[in-house]
Amino acid sequence: MNLALFDLDNTLLNGDSDFEWAQFLIEQGVLDRELFEAKNLAFYEQYKAGTLDIYEFLDFQLKPLSRHARKVLNGWRDDFMQHKVRGMMTVPAQELVARHRAAGDVCIIITATNSFVTSPIAREFGVEHLIATEPEEKDGEFTGCVVGVPCFREGKITRLENWLAQRGWGWDSFADSFFYSDSLNDLPLLAKVNNPIAVDPDATLRKHAEQHGWRILTLR
């Protein structure tokens, strides 16, 4: 069997669910625009530049979850899926996932964005397995903290290898492996798979892909 890994934001999605979730909460009046919008934009620019402090960002991203009941958050997330996310799901991205699923590959969406935001997106793509940054919960409510290693940069390798080990698998369990990503932040994991594919890549990843003969793909 083969292993097919998919980054989510700006790869399968034509946009960034992390950034758009914060913008959605600002638009709903949940987060104060004056306090949060500039910071959200700054973090997004740091991510694209490869300079993001993931723990500083997660403090910004996860704290709002702890201020509201899970039932209320679920309702906002449903609206977010309807009004923001589905419009970012392109037909080529859905067809790519469908081809890997039809081939019987083990398909995993692996993303730095937290699992609360991304779990319904993975389901919408028909992907059973999601490896994401995990927000801490206590008695069914979010604490505003993160559990374990964030699923970011080298952390994606750690989280994936732990996930595989829990199932008695390793890299050599698969005949072939694929990873689709747009971001320079995913260079560590892209270097681990047999088939690294740069999807609508940022400038740094595009240059690296061209230098190393990696496939470059558009899903737009």
Residue, then its C-alpha position, 0 to 999 in steps of 0.5 A: m500500500n502507499l501513503a498519501l499525505f496532504d497539507l491543508d491550507n493553500t494546498l487542498l484549500n485555496g486559502d488558509s483555514d487558520f487565518e480565515w477562522a480568526q477573520f471569521l470570528i472578527e467578522q462575527g464580533v467574537l474577537d475585537r477587530e482593532l485588537f486581533e486583525a493586525k495580529n492575525l495578519a502579522f502571524y500569517e506573514q510570519y508563517k509565509a516567511g518561515t519565521l513563525d513562533i508556533y507557540e506564540f501563534l497558538d496562544f493567539q489562536l487557541k485562547p479564544l476557544s477557551r472563552h466560549a462554550r463548546k456548543v457555541l463554538n460548534g455553531w460558529r464552526d458550522d457557519f464557518m464551513q458553510h460560508k468560508v471553507r466550502g468555497m475554498m475547496t477546489v474541484p482539482a483538490q477533491e479529485l486528487v484526494a479521490r484518486h488516492r482513495a480509489a487507489g487504496d492509499v492510506c490518506i492523511i491530512i497533516t496540518a498545523t491548524n488545530s483539529f477543532v477547525t480542521s476535523p470537519i474539513a477532513r471529513e468534507f474531503g472524505v479523508e478518514h485520517l487527520i493529524a493536526t495540532e491538538p487543543e487541550e480539553k478539560d471536561g469537554e471544553f477547551t483550555g486555550c493550551v496545546v497538547g503535545v507537539p504542534c504539527f508544524r515544521e519538524g513537528k509534522i514528522t514527529r507527529l506522523e511517525n508517532w501516528l504510524a508507530q501506534r498502528g505498527w507501521g513505519w516508513d518501510s511499511f509503504a511501497d510508496s509515499f507522497f506529500y503534497s504541500d505549498s509551503l517552505n515550512d513543510l520542507p522537512l517532511l517533503a524531504k522524507v517522502n519518496n514523492p514530494i509534490a509542490v502544490d501552488p508553492d511559495a517562492t522558496l518551495r518553488k525554487h527548492a522544487e525546481q532545483h531538486g526536480w520535484r513535481i510542481l502541481t496546481l490545484r486551482 
